[in-house]
Every structure is written in structure tokens, then in C-alpha cells.
Amino acid sequence: MNGFLGFVVKVISSFNATAIVWLLSFFAFDQSFWLSSGLAVGGGVIGFSMASMLWNWRLLKKHQLTRGEYKYIQRNLREAKPKIQRLQKTLFSIRDIPTLKQRFELTKVTRKIYSMTKKEPRRFFQGERFFFTHLDSAVELTEKYAFLSSQPKKSWEIQESLSETRRTLKELTEYIEEDLYHMLSDDMEELNFELDVARHSMKMLKETKLDTKAGDFHER
């Protein structure tokens, strides 16, 4: 959404610059139609470039990132997106009722981590374990499980492998949930701090009210 909005802002800025340069060239400076049009195109390009620079600067400032950090995060998000799509496609293809809840949880958590990082890129540094380790493991394990579970006849070895994969996927899901909790750790600390401040304020307010009532009672 931010990318689309940024593109719209850049296009509008480019259009405005093009129109202003053409009008000034043609009417104010009495240039020919074609020269005015050429200057207008150049003005539009400059307007688009300046709007891009300003938009990127505001984006980096908002997320407190350097240009290099932002590019690094965006590159890793682009690499993670098809992996998450593969994971979801594989999880939905498995015809296994006992693992339905587990698969649903894994899908929900991975999507949450990705969408949260997409919206707030700085959280990437708190979720590096997910993007560099746990996501790849989840994709490999689910694809292996889907392949083995789709076999029409399952030998004892296949059944054992499926059972072991289910246990490993359960543990991996818990690790990925921990990744999410780690990414939310700062938010939880801030919330706890706000709760402490609110409790302290309410306590002080109650004590003030009690002191006021006690003073009114003695005056009577």
C-alpha cells in the first residue's frame, strides 16, 4: 500500500512539474510548442526524481533505517515471499485431519511475521532467525511431509518418517511462534510500562480522593 501511494505521489508531482514548466515556457517565455514540450518533459523527470528522493527520505526517517538497511530488508522480504507462498500451498495440499490445527497455526504465524515486517521493516532485525533459518526448514519439512503422505501405500519406514516429521514440525511451529513473540517484545515492554504508569496514576488519584474525603470529614 505504501509503495502504491508513493508511486501515486511521484506521478502527481511529475505531472504538476510538467504542466508548470510547459505553461511557463510557452506563455511566459514565448517559446515554441515543441521546445516548451521538451522542457516540460525534462521538468517532469526532475519532478519525479525529486519526489522520489523526498519520499524515500521520509520513509527512511519514519522507520529509523539507513538506505543500505532498507534495501537489505526489502531484498530479504522479496526472497521470503515466494517461500511463504510455497509453504502455504503445501500446507493446504496435505490431506491430514490430525495436523489441521497445527498447519493452520503455522500458516497464520508465518503470514503475521511477514506482514508485520512488511509494514514495519525495522522489525526484521528481531525476526532474523525466522527469515534465515526457520522459514527454510518449514518449507523443506512440509514439502517432504506432503510428498510422503500423498503415497497410496505407506510402508512402515514411511509411517515412521511421517511421524517424526510431524513431531519436528510441531517443535518448529513453536520456535516460529517464539520468533513472533520476540518481534513483539518491545511492544509488550512498552505496554507493561504504560500499564504501570496507569496503575500508579490511579493509585495516586484514589489516595488523593481519600485524603480529600478525610479532610472534609474532620472539618465537619
C-alpha positions as CSV (number, residue, x, y, z in Angstrom):
1,M,0.0,0.0,0.0
2,N,2.8,2.4,0.9
3,G,4.6,1.6,-2.4
4,F,1.5,2.3,-4.4
5,L,0.8,5.5,-2.5
6,G,4.4,6.6,-3.1
7,F,4.1,5.9,-6.8
8,V,0.9,8.0,-7.0
9,V,2.6,10.9,-5.2
10,K,5.6,10.8,-7.6
11,V,3.3,10.7,-10.7
12,I,1.3,13.6,-9.4
13,S,4.4,15.6,-8.7
14,S,5.8,14.8,-12.1
15,F,2.6,15.8,-13.8
16,N,2.4,19.1,-11.9
17,A,6.1,19.9,-12.8
18,T,5.4,19.0,-16.5
19,A,2.4,21.3,-16.7
20,I,4.0,24.2,-14.9
21,V,7.2,24.1,-17.0
22,W,5.2,23.9,-20.2
23,L,2.9,26.8,-19.3
24,L,5.9,29.0,-18.2
25,S,7.9,28.1,-21.3
26,F,5.1,28.6,-23.8
27,F,3.3,31.6,-22.4
28,A,5.7,33.4,-20.0
29,F,8.9,33.0,-22.1
30,D,7.2,32.8,-25.5
31,Q,9.0,29.5,-26.5
32,S,7.8,27.3,-29.4
33,F,5.4,24.5,-28.8
34,W,7.9,21.7,-29.3
35,L,10.7,23.4,-27.2
36,S,8.2,24.0,-24.5
37,S,7.1,20.3,-24.6
38,G,10.7,19.2,-24.5
39,L,11.4,21.4,-21.5
40,A,8.2,20.2,-19.9
41,V,9.3,16.5,-20.2
42,G,12.6,17.4,-18.6
43,G,10.8,19.2,-15.8
44,G,8.6,16.2,-15.3
45,V,11.6,13.9,-15.0
46,I,13.2,16.2,-12.5
47,G,9.9,16.5,-10.5
48,F,9.5,12.7,-10.4
49,S,13.2,12.3,-9.2
50,M,12.8,15.0,-6.5
51,A,9.5,13.5,-5.3
52,S,11.2,10.0,-5.2
53,M,14.1,11.4,-3.1
54,L,11.8,13.1,-0.7
55,W,9.5,10.1,-0.4
56,N,12.4,7.8,0.3
57,W,13.9,10.2,2.8
58,R,10.6,10.4,4.7
59,L,10.3,6.6,4.6
60,L,13.8,6.0,6.0
61,K,13.2,8.6,8.7
62,K,9.9,7.1,9.7
63,H,11.4,3.6,10.1
64,Q,14.7,4.9,11.5
65,L,16.8,3.0,8.9
66,T,19.7,3.8,6.6
67,R,19.3,3.4,2.9
68,G,21.5,0.3,3.0
69,E,19.5,-1.3,5.8
70,Y,16.2,-0.6,4.0
71,K,17.5,-2.2,0.7
72,Y,18.8,-5.2,2.6
73,I,15.5,-5.8,4.4
74,Q,13.5,-5.3,1.2
75,R,15.7,-7.8,-0.6
76,N,15.2,-10.4,2.1
77,L,11.4,-9.8,2.1
78,R,11.3,-10.4,-1.7
79,E,13.2,-13.7,-1.2
80,A,10.9,-14.7,1.7
81,K,7.6,-14.0,-0.1
82,P,7.7,-17.0,-2.6
83,K,8.9,-19.3,0.2
84,I,5.9,-18.4,2.3
85,Q,3.6,-18.9,-0.7
86,R,5.2,-22.4,-1.3
87,L,4.7,-23.2,2.4
88,Q,1.0,-22.2,2.4
89,K,0.4,-24.0,-0.8
90,T,2.0,-27.2,0.6
91,L,0.2,-26.9,3.9
92,F,-3.2,-26.6,2.2
93,S,-2.4,-29.6,-0.1
94,I,-1.9,-32.0,2.9
95,R,-4.9,-34.3,3.5
96,D,-4.3,-35.0,7.1
97,I,-7.0,-34.1,9.6
98,P,-5.0,-34.6,12.8
99,T,-2.5,-31.9,11.8
100,L,-5.1,-29.5,10.5
101,K,-4.9,-27.2,13.6
102,Q,-1.1,-27.2,13.6
103,R,-0.9,-26.4,9.9
104,F,-3.4,-23.6,10.4
105,E,-1.3,-22.1,13.2
106,L,1.9,-22.4,11.2
107,T,0.3,-20.6,8.2
108,K,-1.2,-17.8,10.4
109,V,2.1,-17.2,12.3
110,T,4.3,-17.0,9.2
111,R,1.9,-14.7,7.4
112,K,1.7,-12.5,10.5
113,I,5.5,-12.2,10.8
114,Y,5.8,-11.3,7.1
115,S,3.0,-8.8,7.0
116,M,4.3,-7.1,10.2
117,T,7.8,-6.8,8.8
118,K,6.5,-5.5,5.5
119,K,4.6,-2.8,7.4
120,E,7.4,-2.0,9.9
121,P,10.7,-3.0,8.2
122,R,12.8,-2.4,11.3
123,R,11.2,-5.4,13.0
124,F,13.2,-7.6,10.5
125,F,16.3,-7.4,12.8
126,Q,14.2,-9.0,15.6
127,G,13.0,-11.8,13.3
128,E,16.2,-12.8,11.5
129,R,16.0,-16.3,12.9
130,F,12.7,-16.8,11.1
131,F,13.8,-15.4,7.7
132,F,17.2,-17.0,7.7
133,T,16.6,-20.4,9.4
134,H,13.1,-21.4,10.4
135,L,11.3,-20.4,7.2
136,D,13.6,-22.6,5.0
137,S,13.2,-25.5,7.4
138,A,9.4,-25.2,7.5
139,V,9.3,-25.2,3.7
140,E,11.5,-28.3,3.3
141,L,9.8,-30.3,6.0
142,T,6.3,-29.5,4.8
143,E,7.1,-30.4,1.2
144,K,8.7,-33.7,2.4
145,Y,5.7,-34.5,4.6
146,A,3.3,-33.7,1.7
147,F,5.2,-35.9,-0.7
148,L,5.3,-38.9,1.7
149,S,1.7,-38.5,2.9
150,S,0.5,-38.5,-0.7
151,Q,1.8,-42.0,-1.4
152,P,-1.0,-44.5,-2.0
153,K,0.7,-47.2,0.0
154,K,2.8,-46.4,3.0
155,S,5.5,-48.8,4.3
156,W,6.5,-48.9,8.0
157,E,9.5,-46.7,7.2
158,I,7.3,-44.1,5.6
159,Q,4.9,-44.1,8.5
160,E,7.9,-43.6,10.9
161,S,9.2,-40.8,8.8
162,L,5.8,-39.1,8.7
163,S,5.5,-39.4,12.5
164,E,9.0,-38.0,13.0
165,T,8.2,-35.1,10.6
166,R,5.0,-34.3,12.5
167,R,6.9,-34.0,15.8
168,T,9.6,-31.9,14.2
169,L,7.0,-29.6,12.5
170,K,5.3,-29.2,15.9
171,E,8.6,-28.1,17.5
172,L,9.4,-25.8,14.6
173,T,6.0,-24.2,14.8
174,E,6.7,-23.4,18.5
175,Y,10.1,-21.9,17.5
176,I,8.4,-19.7,14.9
177,E,5.8,-18.6,17.5
178,E,8.8,-17.6,19.7
179,D,10.1,-15.6,16.8
180,L,6.9,-13.7,16.6
181,Y,6.9,-13.1,20.4
182,H,10.5,-11.9,20.2
183,M,9.4,-9.4,17.4
184,L,6.7,-8.2,19.8
185,S,8.9,-8.0,22.8
186,D,9.4,-4.2,22.6
187,D,5.7,-3.6,22.2
188,M,5.0,-5.8,25.3
189,E,7.6,-3.9,27.3
190,E,6.1,-0.6,26.3
191,L,2.6,-1.9,27.2
192,N,3.7,-3.1,30.6
193,F,5.4,0.3,31.2
194,E,2.1,2.1,30.2
195,L,0.2,-0.2,32.5
196,D,2.5,0.5,35.4
197,V,2.1,4.3,34.8
198,A,-1.7,4.0,34.6
199,R,-1.9,1.9,37.8
200,H,0.4,4.4,39.6
201,S,-1.8,7.3,38.4
202,M,-5.0,5.6,39.5
203,K,-3.4,4.7,42.9
204,M,-2.4,8.4,43.4
205,L,-5.9,9.5,42.3
206,K,-7.5,7.2,44.8
207,E,-5.2,8.3,47.6
208,T,-6.0,12.0,46.8
209,K,-9.7,11.3,46.9
210,L,-9.4,9.5,50.2
211,D,-7.3,12.4,51.7
212,T,-9.9,14.9,50.4
213,K,-12.8,12.9,52.0
214,A,-10.9,12.5,55.2
215,G,-10.2,16.3,55.3
216,D,-13.9,17.1,54.7
217,F,-14.9,14.7,57.5
218,H,-12.6,16.3,60.0
219,E,-13.9,19.8,59.1
220,R,-17.4,18.6,59.8
